[in-house]
């Protein structure tokens, strides 16, 4: 065939590139964009003109503020107002599948190709399935103390505030994905230790609220924005669209280990069941669970039919098998929250514990078996900024997937740090570095099998311990 000198991998890659080119040519995206532009330009905006007030001829001249007029007083120059990205800078992405082409493709195509090849390669390697068990607290503390932050493991991966993160389960390469408030997804090969190790993709028009690598196929990265759920498939170099809605999405979690179905939360309080195997972009079911707002949803690690939803002051467990459009009742309610709940998650191994973060500056640990509050403690050194709006909150608490009884939370204490607590309320360790960590890491993610922690801040910078 003329390519006998190429390796099997290179021939497969060449075949994929050819098939992808035919696929995108068949979509005729350029023609669709032209038609949409034509329709948009024809629309006339209905603007009601205000009646101009009559001029008063003898009106005395009023004093005007020099600040409002932006006149420089006494030769003191005005501070430049930073330009904010507008609609022109970040246009809305089209509906349907998108090619996995980064923003800087023109300048760094070879580095991008290397990044995507690494993602594909490490996704084919199977992780060691040996039962590691939950280490005892002493050994666990020792492993935490051995983790450090170095200057080369800090990088601005996305342009704006980090709203979500995911870490690839590979045990050989550290690959981190970060989503920001402009709909960008940054992929960073930390192990590369090179300036070209990170690239930005734009698969969404709005902030990326939640991301997960597929538990059965880490070559797939699923990302949820306000309006759409997409799957980035590196084997085909495409961001597929799974679900789209006019309701604002907030978070999602997989209902099965094969990642074919997911529970999706809405900012207006509803939840939806999405099946990736069915055609179309609609959910299978939209259910009113009685919440005014649903911020996080989380599926039980053992009994996948149960999921946890956290909203304004509500934290409840539901059974997905009995969801219906209206009149849903929770199996149990975790009560006691007096203000907005930022997050609620099951413990990673047995799901017998739930940790919640509330705007009343308290962390709560629940025993889910008998719905008993095991512990409520207030951290004076970590005032958690939680508000009634739909923005990510500093201080989300996440469990370490390797340890059933320990969780992490970003702290606003000085010096800035990420704290690790036991479910008894005992502070086990504080990740900090006076030289390299000077900001609040509101979003954190922990590797499922390695001693790796990644913290993201409001400027798009990631810190890897």
Secondary structure, DSSP 4 states (H G I P E B T S, - for coil): ---TTS-HHHHHHHHHHHHHHHHHHHHTHHHHHHHHHHHHHHPPP--PPPPPPPP-TTPPPPP--HHHHT--GGG-PPPPPPPPP-TTTSPPPPSS-EE---TTTTT-HHHHHHHHHHHHHHHHSPPP-----PPPHHHHHHHHHT----GGGEEE-SSS-EEEEEE---SS--EEEEEETTS-EEEEEGGG-SGGGEEEE---SS-EEEEEE-SS-TTEEEEEESSEEEEEETTTTEEEEEEE-SSPEEEEEESSTT--EEEEEETTS-EEEEETTSSSSS-SEEE--S-S-EEEEEE-SS-TTEEEEEESS-EEEEEGGG--SS----SEE-----S-EEEEEE-SSS--EEEEEETTSEEEEEETTTTEEEEEEE-TT------SSSS--TT-EEE-TT-TTEEEEEE-SSSPEEEEEETTS-EEEEEE-TTT--S---EEEE-SSSS-EEEE-TTSEEEE-
